[in-house]
Every structure is written in structure tokens, then in C-alpha cells.
Amino acid sequence: MMITANITQESGASLPLDGEVDTRHGPILYLEDVSVSFDGFRALNHLSLYIDDGELRCLIGPNGAGKTTLMDVITGKTRPDTGEVFFGQTIDLLKMDEPAIAQAGICRKFQKPSVFDALTVFENLELALKTDKRTWPTLFSKLNGEQCERIQEVMLLIGLAGLKNQLAGILSHGQKQWLEIGMLLMQEPKVMLVDEPIAGMTHQEVERTAELLLSLQGRHSIVVVEHDMEFVRSIARKVTVLHEGSVLTEGSMDEVQNDPRVIQVYLGG
Amino acid sequence: MNFLKQDKTYASVLMALAAVTLIIPFCNLITSADSPLHFSAYSVSLIGKYLCFALLGLSLDMVWGYAGILVLGQGAFFALGGYAMGMYLMRQIGTRGVYGNPELPDFMVFLNWSELPWYWYGFENFGFAMLMVFLAPGILAFVFGWLAFRSRVTGVYLSIITQALTYALLLAFFRNEMGFGGNNGLTDFKDILGFNIQSEAVRSMMLLLTGSSLIGALLLCRWIVGSKLGRVVTAIRDQESRVRFLGYRVELFKLWVFVFAAMLAGLAGALYVPQVGIINPSEFSPLNSLEIVIWVAVGGRGTLYGAIIGAVLVNYAKTVLTGLMPDAWLFCLGGAFILVTLLLPDGIVGLLHRRIKPNLTLNASGEQPA
């Protein structure tokens, strides 16, 4: 498969064989019949969702539809009451905790930009870098030339190369969003979960973000949660609409926007 | 050593420590007791004591200032290190005790014990005792931290259980049956490594050792803080859950720093005991651990040298004020804490830096490889 070949080439080092993500059947993420309740409130209700390897998928839905809870379930933050979540054919994500899932290659950008304010742009990216993340190796870690180049590359890509030694805390909201996307890229993920990437961005920044996400598809599987319909239209091939914790419909942006049930949910409520 | 050029305060604190560590023992070596350059045994031990407290403050700054874990029981690790050293010193007394028992310390003879409890074995050996200075606090911190961090106990709850930990140890060490001398603790030491512990040479030597340990610990801590592990720990302090999603096992990083700081506190305790000549359960008292927090807050949290400055200043004030008006000390301490919290959130160091450069950060970004 072209896509798999691309991933290995891009990331430089391939995972050990037993940790390899098996995507021979197409999907890289399987969620089947997942339900989550908080104090009686059903955040996810028998939700099933499949994300293909290399796909760029947009998730939309009104507030409370369960978009963020879905990301929490995939990344190990929330355990579902019932259902199955698999990464490829073989890796059961429900048996793993957050760091293990992140190391396996599922990375997440949060709704509220979460960068480390007391560290510089460079250091934020350095911490995200895919490498040995145990305590002792981290204590003695030194960046090699290749890793420095990689950080430099990502800084150029996200437009922060000139702010290398600035503290992340003084960046603008849009720049923080970009830095966090950069941190995702440093982790060389197979799956990127991107929660509201363009909140607080200027028009130009939004355009650049769309370009960036489009350029990444194929190499990474990307799931974008966004409210801005114009933005979703500009990047999405396939859109999934969530409503009250389950998938309402899936399809192209046009199909979805003309679906009477979607119109009902958004307008009629 | 780049940070010395970047941060003048670091350089000054290191110079001052080196000066105290070298000049005082040197003066006492070459001058006679009536010379004006001669430091009295009292002042040598007093300065040595301040330096032990500085080391203890430094250990708390690692865990509180950088990892964000407010430990209200750091004194427990200090006391355990002190007890390990005290046990060695007790075994050195030999037949010179009141009861002249070659094997058992006086308090055991007094309790009618016939043989040495198993946990006293090996403490006649200096190397073993030194190992225990690090291992006893280290193992306690490891077990406690493993349980607490793995269950994701954080914030105020963690602070309170560390306080409970030191209080529990206080009560336990008060009991005669524990075999650590009950409320009298361990005292009446004679020798250390065969030298008379009261002698001026040994006092000067202890000061030299304490000062060099403090300088070494400060450099080691600075290296750790400047390492990638230091940055991970800072990131955990500010956004713990985010670090998990980067693939770091947050609980293990916290545990690493917690155990390291506990061992450093143990070393401080071990250096303290020969200089003050006694270790008793009051070292476990929660109030002592709270005082350590105040030293660090007054000096300036998250700077390492701030903890040293704070520990020395507060303890000097304590020496002076408890001499002048003993009852007022706790009010002054509490007042200092409130003032610092309200007016100087970055402590004395923050005040110094605010005048030099407005944007003081925890890490020296210029040290990054290009």
C-alpha cells in the first residue's frame, strides 16, 4: 500500500513488529457500539465510527453532541461503559492508558490550546518529539542533529521559526494553536485528533491551517472537530454528523448539508 | 556552566557558599583561639546548621518549585537521614556510655533490652550508615510516592497526606518500643570516624563537608533542572494532563523528583546531626516541615538558590529573634509568610530580578542547542 510506505518513510523509524498497526482492512480506528454516561447523561449512545488510514475526516454536530467525549474515549481519558475501541485490527485501546496510547501514535490537540507557557517554542516541540520517554533516558537526553533539523522543519512549517526562543506563554491565541499542531507533528502520529483548530485565528491563519491539514492527509489519519462550516467545507472529503451521542449521518459536505435530519438538528432543535 | 554567565545571582550565591565553606575552617586552622579572626565553636556549628537547612530548602524547591508538589512533610526525610547518622554515632560510643555496655546504647539498657534489634545491625559500619542515609528516606518516598502518584492524588490532598505521614512518624518515634530512643532521641555522641565529635577540627571539617555538599547539590540540581527531565517536570507542574498525552508517564517523573528530593533531605539530616549533637522525634513535627515551605517561599520558589537564601535568612532571623523575644518568633514567621505571599510572590530573589530584568523565567532558553 502506498500510504503505509509513505508513513514509514516519513517517520524514519518504524515501530516494533508486535506494536505495528494493522490497517490491511482499511480502517485505522474502529469504534463499535460505544456508550458513555456521566451521572445519567448519555454523552455517547451506541456510537460506531470507522476512520480509514490516511483519511481526513471532519466531525460536526451541535453542542453536547459528544464530539469531545469521543476524543476522550479514543485517547484514554474517559473509559466507555460499553463498546470496543481498536487501533488497527489488533490494538485494543481500552486496555491502554493515555501515555501508552500517545506512544502508539494517536495524538491530540485540545480545544483550548494547551502549550507549556513556561517553556519556549523550541522546548515545547522538543518535549513532544518522538523518542524514548522514560525517566532516565529523558534525564540524559541530548538532541542529535537529525532531531534538531526535525524541530527546525516543524517550526518553519507552523510559521514560528522566528520565535524559537520565545516563551510559549506570550504567543497569540492563533500561534498557540499552531504550536500545538506542531507538537502533534513532532510526535509523528498515525492518527491526529484535532479539536477546534481555528478558534481565535485570523482569516489568513485559517487559510494556512486548511492548507496544512490538507497537506498532511495521506501521511496521517486526521480527525478534525470544528464548528466553522466554511472551514469544514474547505477541507473535508467526508463529514460525520454527531447528534445526541450517536452518528446521525455521514457523507460529503453537500450531502450532509442537504440532509433534512441535519437541517432539523441544527435549525429546528 | 553557561548559566553562571547568564544569571549573576547564581554565581554570587555559589561564590558566597564557597567563601563560607573555605574561609571559616581555614581561619580556625591557622589562628589561635584568642585571635579576632577565630570563629567560636558555637558560630561554626551555627553556620553549619544554616547550611544544612539550606540543603533541606533546596530539596523542597526541587519538588515544590519545579515539580509543583507541595510537600508538607519534607522534614520527615530530613529526620530519617538524621536518625541513620545518629544510629552510627550511637554505635561509636561503645563502652563509654553510662552503663558501659559495649553492644547496646544506653536507652536500650535502661529499657532492659538484652540484645540489639535487627534494624540496628550494620550501623556500626560508616559506609552502611551512609547508604541508609539515602536509602531510608529514598525507600519511604518511593513507596509513598508510588501509591500517591499512581492513584493521581494531587494538590491539597497530597499536601495533607504528606503532613499526616510526618505526624505519624513523629508519634511512632516517640514510642520507646520503636527502639530509637523514644522522646529523648539519640544523643551524647562521642566520635565520628574515630575523631572526637566535640573537637574544633571536627566541627570545622563538618562545616567544610556541609558547604561542599550544598555546592555540589546546587550544581546537580541545576543540571537536572536544565535537562530535558527538568523541562518535562516543569511542564507537569503547569499542565499535568497535557504531558500524559505527549506519551510521558507523569507519575514516574513525579516519583523520580520526589525520591531524589527525599534523598537530598536525608543527606541534609545526616550532616545536621553531628553538628547539633542530637536527633529526636521533634524533627518529625509538622511545624518543622511547614517552616521549610516558608524558607523556600521567602527566598523565591523555583530558582534553587532562592531556597538557599531563604533558608539562611529565615534561620538567622530565628536565631536573633528567639534570643530577643522567644514568644514573638512564630508571629514573625507567620507574618513573614503572609507578607511574602501578598507582596513578593517570587520571594526575595524575585525582588532582585524584577529590578534587573523584568522577564524572569525558570529556564535558561539560551542553553538550547542551536
Interface residues (C-beta under 8 A of the other chain):
Chain A: T75 K77 D97 E98 P99 A102 Q103 C107 R108 F110 S114 F116 D117 A118 L119 T120 F122 E123 E126 L127 A128 K130 K133 R134 T135 T138 L139 F140 S141 K142 L143 C148 N165 L167 M183 Q187
Chain B: I224 S227 K228 L229 R231 V232 T234 A235 R237 D238 Q239 S241 R242 V243 R244 F245 L246 G247 Y248 R249 V250 L252 F253 W256 N359 T361 L362 N363 S365 G366 Q368 P369 A370
